[in-house]
Amino acid sequence: MDLKSCVAFKGNFFATKKEEHRLVDEIHPYFKDLIPLAKEWLTALKDNMENPVSFNTILTLLNTHLDRLPDDEELISTVKMLRKSAAILTDRVEKRAASQSFPMELPKHRKADGILETDNESDG
C-alpha cells in the first residue's frame, strides 16, 4: 500500500466498531485472554488522536492486564521479564526526556543596533 492508502485504512480502523470486531475475530484462540488488552489498547490509540497517550499510560495498561492473567510458571517468568524490561525502558525514556528538556529560563536578550543579542554575544 502507498502512504495515502495506509492513512485511510488507519482512520477507518479507528473510526468504526466493525473494525474492532474484526480485530477481536482475528485474534487466535490461544491469545483469547489478551482480547481485553487489545480492546483497551485500541481505545487508548483512538484517544491518542486528540489527547496524546503517555508511555506511562501504556505501561499501566499492560501491567493491569498482566495482573489479571492466570498464574502459571511460564507466565510468572514472562511477567518478571516484562516488568524488568518496562523498568529499563521507563528509565531510558525519563533520561532521554531529561536530556532533551529546555532550561526553565531562556537567555536574556537586549536590543543593540536593531539586532537582538544574547548577553553572551559580543556587541561587535
N, C-alpha and C positions, 0 to 999 in steps of 0.2 A: 504493500500500500504506500501511497505517497503521503506526505505530511498532512495535507488538507483532508484526506480521507480518514487518517488516524484521529485528527481533531474532531471531525464529525462523529466518528464512531464512539470516541470517548464521551463526548457531550450527550449522545443518545444513551449510552450505557448508564450514565449517572442520572439522566432525566426521567427514565421510565421504570416503572415497577416490573414490567415484563422482563427487563434485563436482570433485575435482582433475582427473579425466579429462575431465569436461565443459569445464572451463576450457581445457585443452590442445586439445580438439577444436574449440573455438570461436575459437581464435586463427587469423587469416587466414594463409595460407601465406607471404605476404610477410614476416610477422613471426616465422617459424619459428625463427630464430636467437635469439629472445627467450624461447622456451619455458623453457629452464633458469632464466632470471632470474625468470619468473613463478612457477615452482615453488618456488624458494628464497624468494621474497618471501612466498608463501603459507605456507611453513614458518615464516618469521620471525613472521608475523602470528599463526599458531597458538600459537607460543611466547609471544607478547606477552600472551596471556590470563593466563599465570601469571608470566612474567618480562618486564616492560616492555622493549621494544626501544628502544635509543637512536638518536638522529639519526645519530650516527657509524657505528653498525652498518649502517644503511640506506645511507649513503654508501659504506661499504666494499663492501657487496654490489653496489651499482651500478658502482663503479669496477672491481671484479673482473670483472664481465661486460663492461664496456666494453673492458677489455684483451683479452678473448677474441674479440671480434668481428673479422671480417676487415677489413683495412685497405683503404680507398679514399679518394679525395679528399674526397668529401662526408662520410664518416664521420669522418675526421680533423678536419674543420672543426666538425662537430657535437660530437665529443668535447671539443675545446678549449672550445667554448661551454658545454657542460655542466659541465666541471671549473671553469670560471670562475664559473658560477652557483652551483655547490656551495660554492666557497670563500667567495663573498659570503654565502650562506645560513648557512654554518657560523659566519662572523664575527658575523652578526646574532644567531644563536641564542646564541652564547657571551656576547655583550654583553648580551642580554636576560636570560640566566640570571644573569650577574654583577650586573645592576641589581636583580634580584629576590631576591638572596641575603640572608640574615639575618645580623646580626652574630654572631660566634662567641660573644660573651659577652652575656647578657641584662642589662639594668639591675638593679642590686641593689635589693632590696625590704626594707623594715623594717616592723615591726608597730607601729603607733601608734594608740592608742584603738580597737583591734579592727579597724582598716582597714589593708590592705596599701597602701603608697605607694611610688613610686619615689623615689630620692634627689633627683630634680629637682622633685618636687611640694612644695608648701608644707605645713607642719604645720597650717595654719589650717583 
